[in-house]
Structures are given as structure tokens and as C-alpha cells.
Amino acid sequence: MYFSWVGGMLQGDLGQSYAYRAPVAPFVGDALLKSLKLVGVIFLIVVPLGVGAGVIAALNAGKPLDRILSVASLSLTVIPEFVSAIALILVFAVILRWLPLSASWPTGAGPLTQLKHLILPALPLVIVLFGYIARMARAGTVEALSSDYTRTAILKGLPWRTVLTRHVLRNALVPTITVIAAQTGYALGGLVVVETLFRYQGIGNLVLSAAKAKDFAMLQAGILTIGAFFIVATLIADCITVMLNPRLRAEARPMSATAETTAAEAEPAPAPKKERTTVGVLLRSPAFLVGAVIVLFWAFCAAFAPYFVPYNPLADDLLNTLAPPSAEHWFGTDQIGRDVFSRVLVGARDILTIAPLATLLGTTLGTAVGLVMGYFGGWVDAIIGRLIEVLLSLPLIIVALMVLVALGPSTPTVIVVVGLVFTPLVARTVRAAVLSERHLDYVPAAAVRGEGALHIMFVEILPNIWPPIIVEATVRLGYAIFTIASLSFLGFGVQPPSPDWGLAIAENYGVLVGGFWWTVVPATVATASLVVGVNLVAEGLQRAVAE
């Protein structure tokens, strides 16, 4: 059966849709073309913005402008697309009426009309992708500015504009192009949320509709198409990278070995001093303190809000639906008369229960896998590494969606799925940390004493790599909140009648165009604030550990 399907696929036959009783290929082809238009608009906007912001930040490295751009870009990467989309719809479609809400244009519309209809759906993904591209462009520009060829060009007396355009930007774009290609796959995954929100009939909407209808032929064809597109984008990026820097292949191995040797030879700071220094850096970091206050506020609400909110968050009142904010209902009521203020405060409980548990599971499994990869190396590292690359070849939201379709959405299932999805990402970080430790004297000394591999990995190496693991876990917590909120919005996360924020936005965003903004804005702000708060804490920890 499987080989028959593969043979048909190679001939362009993707099977029959269970829902439409028709060949899958025409549906997938039409949806892909529409999504490619949207992706084109996204990158047309985000690439110049991201590269420009990254270069400006690099040219002002260490200055307030650099700090502002760095914090902003990092925070924007973890705000769910549907959260930023709600804000954009409210501002540009409802209040200002500058852009059309619908992503569908009239039949026979020209390119400019189509572009106008695609700008608003494109902006949520522009916001997310901007941070990745800007940060990589900044890193590449900083490295190019400090290189020997840049110094030589300056000493020759070349004009600064010539140095910047011919020497700095050309070499800074090499790693940036790789990131742009990688984000193509993420953009296709993000289309599931964006196309659903704007009712755009692209590949993302097709995958979600097939998942809800359990149309497995359509679902597997859509996911296969997204994976194939991501692979093609990566290959094109590799070709462009080699064209820009032909020495890249020759230099890649020595650079990698040098980096590993340097890290391995570095002596770690004494633990007590490092701890005091880390705490001191954290307490002097305004970003960390602001993030910690936000996270603690929502943690307090998750624990105690059910005991002090004015109304039962699950109780409806059909005689008081869509009531605006007032002294009686501070945040108004939703479509069935439930108090929005009570639901927002209590809604923190679901996300702050599921996300930490999923993060704990992913961090635990990823740490174990990373220890095995880094310690044993060789064919063990190669095989597991290839498996991780396969898992990461699809957007994480797509992978989670596939598993939840098969198993059915429930709180335990979401925890397990999100934890497993994050395991490869944590494993890569832990592996890199282990590679910098395994050549230090205490590791072979333990082997000489006759200690087994498990003892060396978990008793000798693990205590010395806790700092990067803690930072990675904090980063993953932000992305877990992002992923779980997105899954709830799509209908595969927390289920009704829970006051979960993503679910609340999904239930009420349809009335936003009618001016009933209070039904979705509070949950939107709550989601964004928690994600940004966790992200600020993660950035503070990362900087403290680095210092």
C-alpha cells in the first residue's frame, strides 16, 4: 500500500481526497500557488527590514539603539502570529480602515489589488521572521566589521560606503541567506495560523481543514508539499551561499574544529564565583526584572485567580452578551455573556500548567539525547543527528498538528507532543555543551577510575553544563507557550469550555470586525505579555551566563 502510494506520488498522483472524493493533486497545486504569493509578499517586506535593522544595530554595537533593536527583535520572534494579527486587524482594518480584512481579492484583480489584500495577512509573519533575520544580519555584520579584510580596506583609504557595501555587507549576507532559507519552512508552518485567521485558501488552510476532517490523503500531501518546498529552499540557499563565498566549503571544517578546541580548552570559572556573578548581573538587568515581574504576576493569577475573580469564568449569561467594559464587567462580556476579566485571569492556569510540563519533558529527554550524542560521538552522533535533521525539516507546528490529529487533542497529549517536538532542539544545545567538556581532564580521569559511561555523562559532565541547559529550558518555555497557544487557537490544544487564551481568541475573533474588540484584546495582550516576559527572563539568563 505504501509503496503503491510512493509510486503514484512520483508520477504526480497524490491519491484521492476522502472529503471531496476527487484527486488531491489539483487542490494541493492551487493552494500552493496561493501560499507562494503570500510567502513572496512576506519576504519582500521582511528581508530588507530585517537586514537593514541588523546592519544598523551592528554599526551601533553596544549603544542604546543596538540594545533596543536586539530586545525588540528577540521579543517579536516569540509572539504567536494570531496575537499580532489581532492587533494588526484592529488597527489597520477596523480603526484606520487602511487595509482590507479579507485576503481574497475580486476575480480579475490586478497585481496591486492582490498585493493590498495580502499585506495584512503577511504582516504577522513579517513580525515573527524579522527578529531572526535581524539578529543574524547583526551577527554577520559585526563579524565582518572586525575581520582583517575590512581593516585592510579601511587602511587603503577606501570610502566608508565602499567598505560597507563591497566588503562588509557581501560577507555578512552569507549566514543571513541561510537563515532566510530556514525561515521559509517556518513561514509555511505559520501559514496554517495566518491563512485560517484570514480565511485564505492556501496550503496552510488546506492542511488544517484536512486535519479537522481527518482527510489523511489530503493531509499527507499537504505536509509532503511543505517539506519538499523547505528542502528546495534550503538547497537554493546553499548554492547562493557558495556563490557569495566560494571558500566557505574549504574553511568550514577548520573553523568548526577551532571553535570546538577553543571551547574545550577554556577553563570554567569557579562555581561559587560564577553563581554570585550571575545573580548580580540578573539583578542589574532591567529587562530581566521586568520579565520576572510579568511572569510572576501571571503565575500568581494561575494559582489564585479562581479564588478572587468576580464571576465564574465558565458561567454564561445570554441576556448580557457582548456587553462593553463597565464597572460591573471591567473587560466586558463575550458572545455568550461570560465575564472576560475573570476568564483572562483564570485562563493563565492552563497555559502555565501545560507549557512548563511540556518544557520539562522536552528538556529532560533532550538533555539525555544530547549527552549521548556528545559523549559517544562517531556513528552514534551521526545517526541521531540525521534523525534530528529529519524531524526539524518540517515546521514544529505542523509536526505537532500531525500527531494530535492521530491521537486526538487533550491536555496530556498536548504536553507529550510539545515536549517531544522540543526534544531535538534541546538535544542540539546539550550536544554542543558536551563537546566542549568531554576533552577536559576530569572526563578521561573518570574513565581511568573505571567509571561507566552513564556515570560520566550524568554525574561528571551534566553538573558542569547546567547553565546552558537552564537558558535553553527558559527559551523553550517561551516557545512552548507560543506553540500551545497556537494549537489552542487552531482547535487542537486546550478544549472548550476552558478560558484558555488561545481558545478564547479563536471563539471570539469573528466579532472583532463588528467593533467588539474587548472579546479578544484582553486575551491577546495577556498572551503577548507572558511570552515577552518569559523571553526577557531568558535573555537575561543568557547574558548573565555569558558574562
C-alpha positions in Angstrom: 0.0 0.0 0.0 2.7 2.4 1.0 5.0 1.7 -2.0 1.9 2.0 -4.3 1.3 5.5 -2.9 5.0 6.4 -3.3 4.9 5.2 -6.9 1.8 7.2 -7.6 3.3 10.3 -5.9 6.4 10.1 -8.2 4.0 10.2 -11.1 2.1 13.2 -9.7 -0.8 11.1 -8.3 -1.2 12.1 -4.6 -4.3 10.0 -4.1 -8.0 10.6 -3.6 -9.4 13.1 -1.1 -11.7 11.3 1.4 -13.7 14.5 1.9 -14.1 15.7 -1.7 -14.0 12.3 -3.5 -11.6 13.8 -6.0 -7.9 13.7 -6.8 -5.7 15.5 -4.2 -3.1 17.0 -6.6 -5.3 19.9 -8.1 -6.3 21.0 -4.6 -2.7 21.0 -3.4 -1.3 22.7 -6.5 -3.9 25.5 -6.4 -3.3 26.0 -2.6 0.5 26.0 -3.0 0.4 28.7 -5.7 -1.7 31.0 -3.4 0.6 30.4 -0.5 3.7 31.1 -2.6 2.1 34.5 -3.4 1.7 35.2 0.3 5.2 34.0 1.2 6.6 36.2 -1.6 5.0 39.3 -0.1 6.2 38.3 3.4 9.9 38.1 2.3 9.5 41.1 0.0 8.8 43.1 3.2 10.8 41.3 5.9 14.2 40.8 4.1 15.1 44.4 3.6 13.6 45.4 7.0 15.5 42.6 8.9 18.8 43.0 7.1 18.6 46.8 7.4 17.8 46.6 11.1 20.6 44.1 11.7 23.2 46.2 9.9 22.1 49.4 11.8 22.4 47.5 15.1 25.8 46.2 14.2 27.1 49.7 13.3 25.9 50.9 16.7 27.1 47.8 18.6 26.9 48.4 22.4 24.9 51.6 22.1 21.3 52.0 23.3 20.0 51.7 19.7 21.6 48.3 19.4 20.2 47.2 22.7 16.7 48.4 21.8 16.8 46.6 18.4 18.1 43.4 20.0 15.5 43.2 22.7 12.7 44.1 20.2 13.8 41.5 17.6 14.2 38.8 20.2 10.7 39.5 21.7 9.0 39.7 18.4 10.1 36.2 17.4 8.1 34.5 20.1 4.8 36.4 19.8 2.2 34.0 18.2 1.0 35.0 14.8 -2.6 35.2 15.8 -1.8 37.5 18.6 0.0 40.1 16.4 -2.7 39.5 13.7 -5.5 40.6 16.1 -3.7 43.8 16.9 -3.0 44.5 13.2 -6.6 43.8 12.2 -7.9 46.1 15.0 -5.6 48.9 14.0 -5.4 48.8 10.2 -8.7 47.1 9.2 -11.2 48.1 11.9 -10.0 51.5 13.2 -8.0 53.1 10.4 -9.6 51.1 7.5 -6.4 51.3 5.5 -6.2 47.6 4.5 -8.9 45.1 3.6 -9.6 42.5 6.2 -10.2 39.7 3.6 -7.2 38.1 2.0 -9.3 37.1 -1.1 -9.4 39.6 -3.9 -12.1 40.0 -6.6 -11.9 37.9 -9.8 -9.6 39.6 -12.3 -8.0 41.9 -9.8 -4.6 43.3 -10.8 -1.3 42.8 -9.1 -1.6 46.0 -6.9 -5.0 45.0 -5.7 -3.8 41.5 -4.9 -0.8 43.0 -3.0 -3.1 45.2 -1.0 -5.2 42.2 0.1 -2.1 40.2 1.0 -0.3 42.9 3.1 -2.3 42.4 6.3 -2.1 38.6 6.3 1.7 38.9 5.6 2.5 41.3 8.5 2.1 38.8 11.4 4.7 36.5 9.9 6.8 39.6 9.0 6.9 40.4 12.7 8.0 36.9 13.7 10.6 36.5 11.0 12.0 40.0 11.4 13.7 39.1 14.7 15.5 36.0 13.2 16.8 37.8 10.2 17.8 41.0 12.0 19.8 39.1 14.7 21.6 37.0 12.1 22.3 40.1 9.9 23.7 41.9 13.0 26.0 38.9 14.0 27.3 38.6 10.4 27.9 42.4 10.1 29.7 42.5 13.5 32.0 39.6 12.4 32.6 41.3 9.0 33.5 44.6 10.6 36.1 43.0 12.8 37.7 41.0 10.0 41.1 41.5 8.5 39.9 42.3 5.0 37.7 45.1 6.4 40.6 46.6 8.3 42.8 46.3 5.2 40.2 48.1 3.1 40.0 50.9 5.6 43.8 51.3 5.8 43.9 51.5 2.0 41.8 54.7 2.3 38.7 53.3 0.6 35.5 55.4 1.2 33.4 54.1 4.1 30.4 53.4 1.8 32.6 51.3 -0.5 33.9 49.3 2.5 30.4 48.8 3.8 28.8 47.7 0.5 31.6 45.7 -1.1 33.3 44.1 1.8 31.1 44.1 4.9 27.6 43.5 3.5 28.7 40.9 0.9 30.2 38.7 3.7 27.6 39.5 6.3 24.8 38.2 3.9 26.3 34.7 3.8 24.9 33.4 7.1 21.8 35.6 6.7 20.8 33.9 3.5 20.9 30.5 5.3 18.6 31.8 8.0 16.2 33.2 5.4 16.0 29.8 3.7 15.4 28.1 7.1 12.7 30.6 7.9 10.9 29.7 4.6 9.9 26.4 6.2 8.8 28.2 9.3 6.8 30.7 7.2 4.9 27.8 5.5 4.2 26.4 9.0 3.0 29.8 10.2 0.6 30.0 7.3 -1.6 27.4 9.0 -2.5 30.0 11.6 -2.5 33.1 9.3 -4.4 31.6 6.5 -7.0 30.3 9.0 -7.4 33.6 10.6 -7.8 35.5 7.3 -9.7 32.6 5.6 -7.1 32.5 2.8 -7.3 29.3 0.8 -3.6 28.4 0.8 -1.6 25.3 1.7 -1.8 26.1 5.5 -5.5 26.3 5.4 -5.7 23.2 3.3 -3.6 21.2 5.9 -5.8 22.4 8.8 -9.0 21.7 7.0 -7.8 18.2 6.1 -6.7 17.6 9.7 -10.1 18.6 11.1 -11.9 16.4 8.5 -9.4 13.6 9.0 -8.8 13.6 5.3 -5.5 11.8 5.6 -4.7 11.7 1.8 -5.1 15.5 1.6 -3.2 16.0 4.9 -0.2 13.9 3.9 0.0 15.5 0.5 -0.1 19.0 2.0 2.6 18.1 4.6 4.8 16.5 1.9 4.5 19.6 -0.2 5.6 21.8 2.7 8.6 19.6 3.4 9.6 19.4 -0.2 9.4 23.2 -0.6 11.5 23.7 2.5 14.2 21.3 1.2 14.3 23.1 -2.2 14.6 26.5 -0.4 17.5 25.2 1.6 19.3 23.8 -1.4 18.9 27.1 -3.3 20.2 29.0 -0.2 23.3 26.7 -0.1 24.0 27.4 -3.7 23.7 31.1 -3.3 25.9 30.9 -0.2 28.7 29.1 -2.1 28.4 31.6 -4.9 28.9 34.5 -2.5 31.8 32.8 -0.6 33.5 30.1 -2.7 36.0 29.4 0.2 33.2 28.5 2.5 33.4 24.8 2.0 37.2 24.7 2.5 37.0 26.9 5.6 34.1 25.2 7.2 36.0 22.3 8.7 38.9 24.2 10.2 36.6 26.8 11.6 34.4 24.2 13.3 37.4 22.4 14.7 38.9 25.6 16.0 35.7 26.6 17.7 35.4 23.2 19.4 39.0 23.2 20.5 38.8 26.7 21.9 35.7 25.9 23.9 37.2 22.7 25.1 40.4 24.3 26.3 38.6 27.1 28.2 38.8 26.7 31.9 35.4 27.1 33.6 35.1 29.8 36.3 34.8 28.5 39.8 31.2 27.6 40.6 30.6 29.9 43.7 32.0 33.0 42.0 30.0 32.3 38.8 26.8 32.0 40.8 27.4 35.3 42.6 28.3 37.0 39.4 25.3 35.6 37.6 22.9 36.7 40.3 24.5 40.2 40.4 24.1 40.5 36.6 20.5 39.5 36.7 19.6 41.9 39.5 21.2 44.7 37.5 19.3 43.8 34.3 16.1 45.9 33.9 14.9 43.6 31.1 15.2 40.5 33.4 13.5 42.2 36.3 10.6 43.4 34.1 10.2 39.9 32.6 10.3 38.3 36.0 7.6 40.6 37.3 5.4 39.8 34.4 5.9 36.1 34.7 5.3 36.2 38.5 2.1 38.1 38.0 0.7 35.6 35.7 1.9 32.7 37.8 0.1 34.3 40.8 -3.1 34.5 38.6 -2.7 30.9 37.6 -2.5 29.8 41.2 -5.0 32.0 42.9 -7.3 33.8 40.4 -10.1 31.2 40.7 -10.5 32.2 44.3 -10.9 36.0 43.9 -12.3 36.7 40.4 -15.7 38.4 40.5 -17.5 35.9 38.3 -17.4 32.2 37.4 -15.3 32.1 34.2 -17.5 29.3 32.8 -20.9 30.7 33.6 -22.7 32.3 30.7 -25.4 35.0 30.7 -27.3 35.0 27.4 -29.2 38.2 28.4 -25.9 40.1 28.7 -23.9 39.1 25.6 -21.2 41.4 24.1 -21.6 44.0 26.9 -18.8 46.6 26.7 -16.4 47.2 29.6 -18.2 48.8 32.6 -18.0 49.0 36.4 -19.8 45.7 36.5 -17.7 43.9 33.9 -14.3 45.5 33.7 -13.4 43.9 30.4 -16.9 43.4 29.1 -18.6 40.1 28.2 -18.1 37.7 25.3 -20.6 36.2 22.8 -22.4 34.1 25.4 -22.2 36.6 28.2 -19.2 35.3 30.1 -17.1 37.8 32.1 -13.9 38.5 30.1 -11.9 39.8 33.0 -12.5 36.6 35.0 -11.7 34.4 32.0 -8.4 36.2 31.3 -7.1 35.9 34.8 -8.2 32.2 35.2 -7.1 31.4 31.7 -3.4 31.7 32.8 -3.8 28.4 34.6 -4.0 26.2 31.5 -1.0 27.7 29.7 1.1 27.9 32.8 0.4 24.3 33.6 0.9 22.7 30.1 3.8 24.8 28.9 6.2 24.2 31.9 5.4 20.5 31.9 6.0 20.2 28.2 9.2 22.2 28.6 10.3 19.9 31.5 9.7 16.8 29.4 11.4 18.2 26.3 14.4 19.4 28.4 14.8 16.1 30.2 14.6 14.0 27.0 16.7 16.4 25.0 19.4 16.5 27.7 19.6 12.7 27.8 19.8 12.6 23.9 22.4 15.4 23.8 24.6 13.8 26.4 24.6 10.5 24.4 25.4 12.3 21.1 28.2 14.5 22.6 29.8 11.8 24.7 29.9 8.9 22.3 30.2 10.9 19.1 31.1 8.9 15.9 28.3 6.8 14.3 26.0 7.3 17.3 26.2 11.1 16.9 25.9 10.8 13.1 22.8 8.6 13.2 20.9 10.6 15.9 22.0 13.8 14.2 20.5 12.7 10.9 17.2 11.8 12.6 17.1 15.2 14.3 17.6 16.9 10.9 14.7 14.9 9.5 12.5 15.9 12.4 13.4 19.5 12.0 12.8 19.5 8.3 9.1 20.4 9.0 7.8 23.3 10.9 7.2 22.4 14.6 3.5 23.4 14.5 3.0 21.0 11.5 4.6 18.1 13.3 2.6 18.7 16.5 -0.6 19.0 14.4 0.1 15.7 12.7 0.5 13.8 16.0 -2.5 15.5 17.6 -4.7 14.5 14.6 -3.7 10.9 15.0 -4.0 10.8 18.8 -6.8 13.4 19.4 -6.4 16.7 21.4 -6.3 16.5 25.2 -4.1 18.2 27.8 -1.9 15.1 28.5 -1.5 14.6 24.7 -0.5 18.3 24.1 2.1 18.1 26.9 3.7 15.0 25.5 3.6 16.2 21.9 5.0 19.6 22.5 7.7 18.0 24.8 8.7 15.6 22.1 8.7 18.3 19.5 11.2 20.3 21.5 13.4 17.4 22.4 15.6 17.6 19.2 16.2 21.3 19.7 17.3 20.9 23.3 19.5 17.9 22.3 21.5 20.0 19.8 22.2 22.6 22.5 23.3 20.0 25.1 25.4 18.2 22.5 27.4 21.4 21.8 27.9 21.9 25.5 29.1 18.3 26.0 31.6 18.6 23.1 33.2 21.5 24.9 33.5 19.4 28.1 34.4 15.9 27.1 38.1 16.6 26.4 38.7 18.3 29.8 40.9 16.4 32.2 38.1 15.3 34.6 36.3 13.2 31.9 39.3 10.9 31.0 40.2 10.8 34.7 36.8 9.3 35.5 37.2 6.8 32.7 40.6 5.8 34.1 39.0 5.3 37.5 36.7 2.7 35.8 33.5 4.8 35.9 30.9 3.7 33.3 29.5 5.9 30.5 26.3 6.6 32.4 28.2 7.8 35.5 30.5 10.0 33.4 27.6 11.6 31.5 25.2 12.2 34.3 27.4 12.6 37.3 30.6 14.1 35.8 29.6 16.1 32.7 25.9 17.1 33.5 26.7 19.2 36.6 29.1 21.2 34.5 26.7 22.1 31.7 23.7 23.2 33.7 24.0 26.9 32.8 23.3 26.4 29.0 20.6 23.8 29.8 18.8 26.3 32.1 19.0 29.0 29.5 17.7 26.6 26.8 14.8 25.5 29.0 13.8 29.1 29.6 13.9 29.8 25.9 11.9 26.6 25.2 9.3 27.7 27.8 8.6 30.8 25.7 8.2 28.8 22.5 6.1 26.2 24.4 3.6 29.0 25.3 3.8 30.1 21.7 3.1 26.6 20.3 0.4 25.7 22.8 -1.5 28.9 22.3 -1.3 28.4 18.5 -2.6 24.9 18.8 -5.5 26.0 21.0 -6.3 28.7 18.5 -6.4 26.1 15.8 -8.6 23.8 17.8 -6.0 21.1 18.7 -4.9 22.4 22.1 -6.9 23.2 25.2 -10.6 22.3 24.6 -13.8 24.2 25.5 -15.2 25.4 27.8 -11.8 26.3 29.2 -11.0 30.0 29.5 -7.6 29.4 27.8 -6.4 32.5 26.0 -5.8 30.9 22.6 -9.1 29.2 22.7 -10.9 32.5 23.8 -9.4 34.3 20.8 -10.5 31.6 18.4 -14.0 31.7 19.8 -14.4 35.5 19.6 -12.2 36.9 16.8 -15.1 36.7 14.3 -16.9 39.6 16.1 -13.8 41.8 16.1 -14.8 43.5 12.8 -18.1 44.4 14.4 -16.3 46.6 16.9 -16.5 44.2 19.9 -12.7 44.5 20.5 -12.9 43.6 24.2 -13.8 40.0 23.4 -10.3 39.3 22.1 -7.9 42.2 23.0 -7.5 41.2 26.7 -6.6 37.6 25.9 -4.3 38.9 23.1 -2.5 41.3 25.5 -2.2 38.6 28.1 -0.7 36.1 25.7 1.8 38.6 24.3 2.8 39.9 27.8 3.5 36.4 29.1 5.5 35.4 26.0 7.5 38.6 26.1 8.0 38.3 29.9 9.4 34.7 29.6 11.6 35.9 26.7 13.1 38.8 28.7 13.9 36.4 31.5 15.6 34.0 29.1 17.6 36.8 27.5 18.7 38.0 31.0 19.8 34.5 31.9 21.7 34.1 28.7 23.6 37.3 29.1 24.3 36.6 32.8 25.7 33.1 32.0 27.8 34.6 29.1 29.3 37.2 31.4 
